[in-house]
Amino acid sequence: MKRLLFKILRYSGLPLLFREIWQRRKVTILLFHDIDRATAEKTFDYLSSRYNIISLDRFVQACLRRDAGAIPEKAMILTFDDGHIGNHAIKPVVERLNIPVTIFLCAGIINTNRHYWFTWPHPGIGKSALKRMPNREKLRLLAESGFRVNREFDAPQAMSLEQINDLKGVIDLQAHTIFHPILPQCDDDEAHEEIVTAKKILERLLDLEISSIAYPNGDYCDRDIELAKEAGYRSGITVDFGFNTIDSDLFRLKRLSVNDTKNLDELAVKASGVWAFFKTRNGKKQDHGFMNRPYAGKPVVKHI
């Protein structure tokens, strides 16, 4: 049923209208996680034929210089969160199309056999409920069920250092904390470690400057933004719905999730912002983030 809805929306002309009017003078940032090469081929072919794909750094530099002329019309930035092992497979597609892509890496999970906590099936508590808990409580409950952030499993979920080094010079590599916590549910010491130390780990491991952080699950509070600034990041990426301009807050950059779809109708609708536009105006939000009072005692920025 939903596939039919996406097809109807795509051919209604709404994505074209959004692209040519609403997105023309704005910068759209898309969120992916783990698509295979075949999906990357058709996804990137579609997007690069309709948008001007630019790098995250190009946009950030234009914002810092207040230079709107440095940004083409219908500009789009492609980003991937987490550093999944499958991300390495997109390299040939990126090279063929000569387009920039940014991957945000979890510094404590890459180059190990550690797993992402949100992939662990807790027997009694759902993932959404775990996200709403103070980080220490979440980790305690996960440990009781057999998961620890430093546990080495039989196979990796994230890319190895060899794979990541192979991407250097082709794909932009940035930070996604150490173990992917919900930052507003971290106490101050945990948040400092996850934001500040992640940058140091990645810079030492990869011999690269790390200048951007994507907040896990899209959740952040004022404290997290201040920590990112103090650490020396130049931008922070959310999953707040919307588009960006050179007037945007560089530490609250908006992003659209396309949910790693293989369906071009769904991609067209979501990449244009049509889907999120109607969902947010129907009292719903994107499928990331939540509104809750953080463990740190500071207000979480609500997703709209």
Sine and cosine of phi, psi and omega as CSV:
sin_phi,cos_phi,sin_psi,cos_psi,sin_omega,cos_omega
0.00,0.00,-0.69,0.72,-0.01,-1.00
-0.92,0.39,-0.57,0.82,0.04,-1.00
-0.87,0.49,-0.66,0.75,0.03,-1.00
-0.90,0.43,-0.64,0.77,0.02,-1.00
-0.88,0.47,-0.69,0.73,0.02,-1.00
-0.89,0.45,-0.63,0.78,0.02,-1.00
-0.90,0.43,-0.69,0.72,0.02,-1.00
-0.88,0.48,-0.71,0.70,0.00,-1.00
-0.90,0.44,-0.66,0.76,-0.02,-1.00
-0.88,0.47,-0.73,0.68,-0.09,-1.00
-1.00,0.03,0.07,1.00,0.14,-0.99
-0.97,0.26,-0.29,0.96,-0.03,-1.00
1.00,-0.09,-0.10,1.00,-0.02,-1.00
-0.89,0.45,-0.70,0.71,0.04,-1.00
-0.87,0.50,-0.63,0.78,0.05,-1.00
-0.89,0.45,-0.68,0.73,0.00,-1.00
-0.89,0.46,-0.72,0.69,0.03,-1.00
-0.88,0.48,-0.70,0.72,-0.05,-1.00
-0.90,0.44,-0.70,0.71,-0.11,-0.99
-0.99,0.14,-0.36,0.93,-0.03,-1.00
-0.93,-0.37,-0.86,0.52,-0.12,-0.99
-0.96,0.27,-0.67,0.74,-0.07,-1.00
-1.00,0.05,-0.19,0.98,-0.15,-0.99
-0.82,0.57,-0.71,0.70,-0.07,-1.00
-0.94,-0.34,0.44,0.90,0.03,-1.00
-0.78,-0.62,0.20,-0.98,0.03,-1.00
-0.93,-0.36,0.85,-0.52,0.01,-1.00
-0.99,-0.16,0.77,-0.63,0.10,-1.00
-0.94,-0.34,0.82,-0.57,0.01,-1.00
-0.98,-0.21,0.54,-0.84,0.03,-1.00
-0.93,-0.38,0.83,-0.56,0.17,-0.99
-0.86,-0.51,0.21,-0.98,0.11,-0.99
-0.81,-0.58,-0.86,0.51,-0.15,-0.99
-0.43,-0.90,0.99,0.11,0.04,-1.00
-0.97,-0.25,0.52,-0.86,0.01,-1.00
-0.99,0.16,0.10,-1.00,-0.09,-1.00
-0.89,0.45,-0.67,0.74,-0.03,-1.00
-0.88,0.47,-0.66,0.75,0.04,-1.00
-0.92,0.39,-0.63,0.77,0.04,-1.00
-0.88,0.48,-0.64,0.77,0.00,-1.00
-0.85,0.53,-0.81,0.58,-0.08,-1.00
-0.97,0.26,-0.54,0.84,0.01,-1.00
-0.91,0.40,-0.77,0.64,-0.05,-1.00
-0.95,0.33,-0.54,0.84,0.09,-1.00
-0.88,0.48,-0.72,0.70,0.00,-1.00
-0.88,0.47,-0.77,0.63,-0.09,-1.00
-0.92,0.39,-0.66,0.75,-0.06,-1.00
-0.95,0.32,-0.31,0.95,0.04,-1.00
-1.00,0.06,-0.18,0.98,-0.06,-1.00
-0.85,-0.53,-0.32,0.95,0.00,-1.00
-0.78,-0.63,0.30,-0.96,0.14,-0.99
-0.99,-0.11,0.96,-0.30,-0.06,-1.00
-0.98,0.18,0.86,-0.52,0.01,-1.00
-0.84,-0.54,0.26,-0.96,0.01,-1.00
-0.99,0.14,0.43,-0.90,0.08,-1.00
-0.87,0.50,-0.68,0.74,-0.03,-1.00
-0.89,0.45,-0.62,0.78,0.03,-1.00
-0.86,0.51,-0.68,0.73,0.01,-1.00
-0.92,0.39,-0.71,0.70,-0.01,-1.00
-0.87,0.48,-0.69,0.72,0.01,-1.00
-0.90,0.44,-0.62,0.78,0.04,-1.00
-0.90,0.45,-0.64,0.77,0.04,-1.00
-0.90,0.44,-0.69,0.73,-0.02,-1.00
-0.91,0.43,-0.55,0.84,0.00,-1.00
-1.00,0.01,-0.12,0.99,-0.08,-1.00
0.85,0.53,0.69,0.73,-0.10,-0.99
-0.92,-0.39,1.00,0.08,0.00,-1.00
-0.90,0.44,-0.45,0.89,-0.01,-1.00
-0.93,0.37,-0.25,0.97,0.01,-1.00
-0.99,0.14,-0.11,0.99,-0.04,-1.00
-0.94,-0.34,0.84,-0.54,0.02,-1.00
-0.95,0.30,0.25,-0.97,0.10,-1.00
-0.92,0.40,0.48,-0.88,0.02,-1.00
0.79,0.62,0.72,0.70,0.00,-1.00
-0.96,0.26,0.61,-0.79,0.00,-1.00
-0.65,-0.76,0.62,-0.78,0.05,-1.00
-0.88,-0.47,0.75,-0.66,-0.02,-1.00
-0.97,-0.23,0.82,-0.57,-0.03,-1.00
-0.76,-0.65,0.50,-0.87,0.07,-1.00
-0.80,-0.60,0.71,-0.71,0.03,-1.00
-0.98,-0.21,0.57,-0.82,0.23,-0.97
0.98,-0.19,-0.65,0.76,-0.06,-1.00
1.00,0.05,0.57,0.82,0.00,-1.00
-0.83,0.55,0.51,-0.86,-0.06,-1.00
-0.86,0.52,-0.50,0.87,0.01,-1.00
-0.94,0.33,-0.25,0.97,-0.02,-1.00
-0.88,0.47,-0.46,0.89,-0.02,-1.00
-0.88,0.48,-0.46,0.89,-0.07,-1.00
-0.94,0.34,-0.27,0.96,-0.03,-1.00
-0.99,0.14,-0.16,0.99,-0.08,-1.00
-0.81,0.59,-0.76,0.65,-0.02,-1.00
-0.87,0.49,-0.54,0.84,0.01,-1.00
-0.94,0.35,-0.70,0.72,0.03,-1.00
-0.88,0.48,-0.66,0.75,0.01,-1.00
-0.92,0.38,-0.67,0.75,-0.02,-1.00
-0.88,0.47,-0.69,0.73,-0.05,-1.00
-1.00,0.04,-0.22,0.98,-0.02,-1.00
0.81,0.58,0.79,0.62,0.01,-1.00
-0.89,-0.46,0.52,-0.86,0.04,-1.00
-0.99,0.14,0.60,-0.80,0.06,-1.00
-0.64,-0.76,0.59,-0.81,0.08,-1.00
-0.90,-0.43,0.73,-0.68,0.11,-0.99
-0.90,-0.43,0.80,-0.60,0.04,-1.00
-1.00,-0.10,0.85,-0.53,-0.16,-0.99
-0.97,-0.24,0.65,-0.76,0.16,-0.99
-1.00,0.09,0.94,-0.35,-0.19,-0.98
-0.89,0.45,-0.47,0.88,-0.03,-1.00
-1.00,-0.03,-0.01,1.00,-0.06,-1.00
-0.91,-0.41,-0.57,0.82,0.05,-1.00
-0.88,0.48,0.49,-0.87,0.05,-1.00
0.88,0.48,0.47,0.88,0.07,-1.00
-0.62,-0.78,0.03,-1.00,0.17,-0.99
-0.98,-0.22,0.32,0.95,0.08,-1.00
-0.95,0.30,0.41,-0.91,-0.04,-1.00
-0.90,-0.44,0.37,-0.93,0.08,-1.00
-0.95,0.30,0.73,-0.68,-0.09,-1.00
-0.86,0.51,-0.53,0.85,-0.10,-1.00
-0.97,0.24,-0.09,1.00,0.08,-1.00
-1.00,-0.07,-0.09,1.00,-0.02,-1.00
-0.99,0.11,0.83,-0.56,-0.02,-1.00
-0.99,0.13,1.00,-0.05,0.06,-1.00
-0.91,0.41,0.74,-0.68,-0.11,-0.99
-0.92,0.39,-0.38,0.93,-0.10,-1.00
-0.81,-0.59,-0.13,0.99,-0.08,-1.00
-0.75,-0.66,0.77,-0.64,0.00,-1.00
-0.97,0.25,0.30,-0.95,-0.03,-1.00
-0.87,0.49,-0.65,0.76,-0.01,-1.00
-0.88,0.47,-0.65,0.76,0.02,-1.00
-0.92,0.39,-0.63,0.78,0.03,-1.00
-0.89,0.46,-0.59,0.81,0.00,-1.00
-0.91,0.42,-0.42,0.91,-0.07,-1.00
-1.00,-0.01,0.04,1.00,-0.04,-1.00
-0.99,-0.11,0.45,-0.89,0.21,-0.98
-0.80,0.61,0.62,-0.79,-0.12,-0.99
-0.84,0.55,-0.68,0.74,-0.02,-1.00
-0.90,0.44,-0.61,0.79,0.03,-1.00
-0.92,0.38,-0.67,0.75,0.04,-1.00
-0.86,0.51,-0.73,0.68,-0.02,-1.00
-0.91,0.42,-0.57,0.82,0.04,-1.00
-0.90,0.43,-0.71,0.70,0.00,-1.00
-0.92,0.40,-0.63,0.78,0.05,-1.00
-0.90,0.43,-0.64,0.77,0.01,-1.00
-0.90,0.45,-0.61,0.79,0.03,-1.00
-0.89,0.45,-0.46,0.89,0.00,-1.00
-1.00,-0.10,0.05,1.00,0.10,-0.99
0.94,-0.35,-0.05,1.00,-0.03,-1.00
-0.97,-0.23,0.72,-0.70,0.16,-0.99
-0.73,-0.69,0.55,-0.84,-0.08,-1.00
-0.89,0.45,-0.46,0.89,-0.02,-1.00
-0.99,-0.17,0.19,0.98,0.04,-1.00
-0.95,0.30,0.75,-0.66,0.04,-1.00
-1.00,-0.08,0.87,-0.48,0.00,-1.00
-1.00,-0.02,-0.02,-1.00,-0.04,-1.00
-0.95,0.32,-0.49,0.87,-0.05,-1.00
-0.68,-0.73,0.50,-0.87,-0.01,-1.00
-0.98,0.18,0.39,-0.92,0.18,-0.98
-0.95,-0.31,-0.36,0.93,-0.04,-1.00
-0.94,-0.34,0.24,-0.97,-0.01,-1.00
-0.92,0.40,0.48,-0.88,0.09,-1.00
-0.99,0.12,0.23,-0.97,0.05,-1.00
-0.89,0.46,-0.60,0.80,0.04,-1.00
-0.88,0.48,-0.70,0.71,0.02,-1.00
-0.91,0.42,-0.68,0.73,-0.01,-1.00
-0.91,0.42,-0.69,0.73,0.03,-1.00
-0.88,0.48,-0.53,0.85,0.04,-1.00
-0.93,0.37,-0.40,0.92,0.01,-1.00
-1.00,0.08,-0.34,0.94,-0.05,-1.00
-0.85,0.52,0.71,-0.71,-0.04,-1.00
1.00,0.01,-0.26,0.97,0.02,-1.00
-0.93,-0.38,-0.69,0.73,-0.05,-1.00
-0.84,-0.54,0.66,-0.75,0.03,-1.00
-0.97,0.24,0.74,-0.67,-0.07,-1.00
-0.89,-0.45,0.81,-0.59,-0.07,-1.00
-0.68,-0.74,-0.12,-0.99,-0.19,-0.98
-0.98,-0.19,0.57,-0.82,0.06,-1.00
-0.68,-0.73,0.67,0.74,-0.08,-1.00
0.93,0.37,-0.26,-0.97,-0.02,-1.00
-0.99,-0.12,-0.82,0.58,-0.09,-1.00
-0.86,-0.52,0.27,0.96,0.08,-1.00
0.89,0.45,0.75,0.66,0.09,-1.00
-0.98,0.19,0.21,-0.98,0.21,-0.98
-0.99,0.12,0.96,-0.26,-0.21,-0.98
-0.83,0.56,-0.71,0.70,0.00,-1.00
-0.90,0.43,-0.25,0.97,0.05,-1.00
-1.00,-0.04,0.02,1.00,0.06,-1.00
-1.00,0.00,0.54,-0.84,0.16,-0.99
-0.97,0.25,0.07,-1.00,-0.13,-0.99
-0.88,0.47,-0.64,0.77,0.00,-1.00
-0.92,0.40,-0.68,0.74,0.02,-1.00
-0.89,0.46,-0.71,0.71,-0.02,-1.00
-0.89,0.46,-0.67,0.74,0.04,-1.00
-0.87,0.50,-0.72,0.70,0.01,-1.00
-0.88,0.48,-0.73,0.69,-0.08,-1.00
-0.93,0.36,-0.56,0.83,-0.07,-1.00
-1.00,-0.03,-0.79,0.62,-0.10,-0.99
-0.97,0.23,-0.74,0.67,-0.06,-1.00
-0.94,0.34,-0.52,0.86,0.04,-1.00
-0.84,0.54,-0.68,0.73,0.01,-1.00
-0.88,0.48,-0.71,0.71,-0.01,-1.00
-0.90,0.43,-0.67,0.74,0.00,-1.00
-0.88,0.48,-0.75,0.66,-0.05,-1.00
-0.92,0.40,-0.65,0.76,0.01,-1.00
-0.90,0.43,-0.63,0.78,0.03,-1.00
-0.94,0.34,-0.67,0.74,-0.06,-1.00
-0.95,0.32,-0.64,0.77,-0.13,-0.99
-0.98,-0.21,-0.18,0.98,-0.06,-1.00
0.82,0.57,0.73,0.68,0.01,-1.00
-0.73,-0.69,0.40,-0.92,0.17,-0.99
-0.99,0.17,0.79,-0.62,0.06,-1.00
-0.97,-0.25,0.91,-0.43,-0.14,-0.99
-0.86,-0.50,-0.04,1.00,-0.04,-1.00
-0.65,-0.76,0.54,-0.84,0.07,-1.00
-0.77,-0.64,0.69,-0.73,0.15,-0.99
-0.98,-0.21,0.82,-0.58,-0.03,-1.00
-0.95,0.30,0.83,-0.56,-0.03,-1.00
-0.83,0.56,0.71,-0.70,-0.02,-1.00
0.90,0.43,0.07,1.00,-0.01,-1.00
0.98,0.18,0.09,1.00,-0.08,-1.00
-1.00,-0.09,0.66,-0.75,-0.03,-1.00
-0.35,-0.94,0.33,-0.94,0.14,-0.99
-0.72,-0.69,0.07,-1.00,-0.06,-1.00
-0.84,0.55,-0.62,0.78,0.02,-1.00
-0.85,0.52,-0.66,0.75,-0.04,-1.00
-0.91,0.41,-0.61,0.79,0.04,-1.00
-0.92,0.40,-0.66,0.75,0.03,-1.00
-0.90,0.43,-0.63,0.77,0.05,-1.00
-0.90,0.44,-0.65,0.76,0.02,-1.00
-0.89,0.45,-0.66,0.75,0.03,-1.00
-0.91,0.42,-0.70,0.71,0.00,-1.00
-0.89,0.45,-0.55,0.83,-0.01,-1.00
-0.95,0.31,-0.33,0.94,0.01,-1.00
0.97,-0.23,0.16,0.99,0.13,-0.99
-0.92,0.38,0.45,-0.89,0.06,-1.00
-0.96,-0.28,-0.19,0.98,0.02,-1.00
-0.40,-0.92,0.40,-0.92,0.06,-1.00
-0.71,-0.70,0.69,-0.72,-0.14,-0.99
-0.93,-0.37,0.76,-0.64,-0.01,-1.00
-0.95,-0.31,-0.16,-0.99,0.27,-0.96
-0.83,-0.55,0.46,0.89,0.16,-0.99
-0.89,0.46,0.68,-0.73,-0.02,-1.00
-0.93,0.37,0.66,-0.75,0.12,-0.99
0.62,-0.79,-0.07,-1.00,-0.01,-1.00
-0.88,-0.48,0.13,-0.99,-0.12,-0.99
-0.82,-0.57,0.44,-0.90,0.10,-1.00
-0.68,-0.73,0.03,-1.00,0.02,-1.00
-0.93,0.36,-0.17,0.99,0.06,-1.00
-1.00,-0.02,-0.04,1.00,-0.04,-1.00
-0.93,0.38,0.48,-0.88,0.14,-0.99
-0.94,0.35,0.88,-0.47,-0.08,-1.00
-0.91,0.42,-0.28,0.96,0.02,-1.00
-0.98,-0.22,0.15,0.99,0.10,-1.00
-0.69,-0.73,0.71,0.71,-0.02,-1.00
-0.93,0.38,0.70,-0.72,-0.08,-1.00
-1.00,0.08,0.42,-0.91,-0.08,-1.00
-0.49,-0.87,0.55,-0.84,0.04,-1.00
-0.96,-0.30,0.77,-0.64,0.08,-1.00
-1.00,0.02,0.73,-0.69,0.07,-1.00
-0.94,-0.33,0.10,0.99,0.14,-0.99
0.84,0.55,0.50,0.86,0.07,-1.00
0.80,0.60,0.57,0.83,-0.05,-1.00
-0.92,0.40,0.54,-0.84,0.13,-0.99
-0.99,-0.11,-0.10,1.00,-0.10,-0.99
-1.00,-0.08,0.86,-0.51,-0.05,-1.00
-0.92,0.38,-0.50,0.87,0.06,-1.00
-0.89,0.45,-0.72,0.69,0.03,-1.00
-0.90,0.44,-0.67,0.74,0.03,-1.00
-0.86,0.51,-0.73,0.68,-0.03,-1.00
-0.86,0.50,-0.67,0.74,-0.03,-1.00
-0.94,0.35,-0.69,0.72,-0.06,-1.00
-0.97,0.24,-0.61,0.79,-0.01,-1.00
-0.92,0.39,-0.45,0.90,0.01,-1.00
-0.99,0.17,-0.25,0.97,-0.06,-1.00
1.00,-0.02,-0.05,1.00,-0.04,-1.00
-0.87,0.49,-0.73,0.68,-0.08,-1.00
-0.89,0.45,-0.77,0.63,-0.01,-1.00
-0.91,0.42,-0.56,0.83,0.01,-1.00
-0.85,0.52,-0.75,0.66,-0.03,-1.00
-0.96,0.27,-0.57,0.82,0.02,-1.00
-0.91,0.42,-0.71,0.70,-0.04,-1.00
-0.93,0.37,-0.46,0.89,0.02,-1.00
-1.00,0.04,-0.01,1.00,0.09,-1.00
-0.95,-0.32,0.34,0.94,0.04,-1.00
0.99,0.13,0.16,0.99,0.01,-1.00
-0.93,-0.37,0.16,-0.99,0.04,-1.00
-0.73,-0.68,0.03,-1.00,0.04,-1.00
-0.90,0.44,0.31,-0.95,-0.09,-1.00
-0.99,0.17,0.64,0.77,0.06,-1.00
-0.58,-0.82,0.47,-0.88,0.09,-1.00
0.99,0.14,0.19,-0.98,0.07,-1.00
-0.39,-0.92,0.25,-0.97,0.03,-1.00
-0.95,-0.32,0.91,-0.41,-0.07,-1.00
-0.37,-0.93,0.39,-0.92,0.05,-1.00
-0.98,0.20,0.83,-0.56,-0.11,-0.99
-0.96,0.29,0.42,-0.91,0.05,-1.00
-0.86,0.51,-0.56,0.83,-0.04,-1.00
-0.95,0.31,-0.17,0.99,0.06,-1.00
1.00,0.10,0.21,0.98,0.03,-1.00
-0.91,-0.40,0.50,-0.87,-0.11,-0.99
-0.94,0.35,0.72,-0.69,0.11,-0.99
-0.97,0.25,0.61,-0.79,0.09,-1.00
-0.96,0.27,0.83,-0.56,-0.06,-1.00
-0.98,0.22,0.61,-0.79,0.04,-1.00
-1.00,0.08,0.75,-0.66,-0.04,-1.00
-0.89,-0.45,0.00,0.00,0.00,0.00
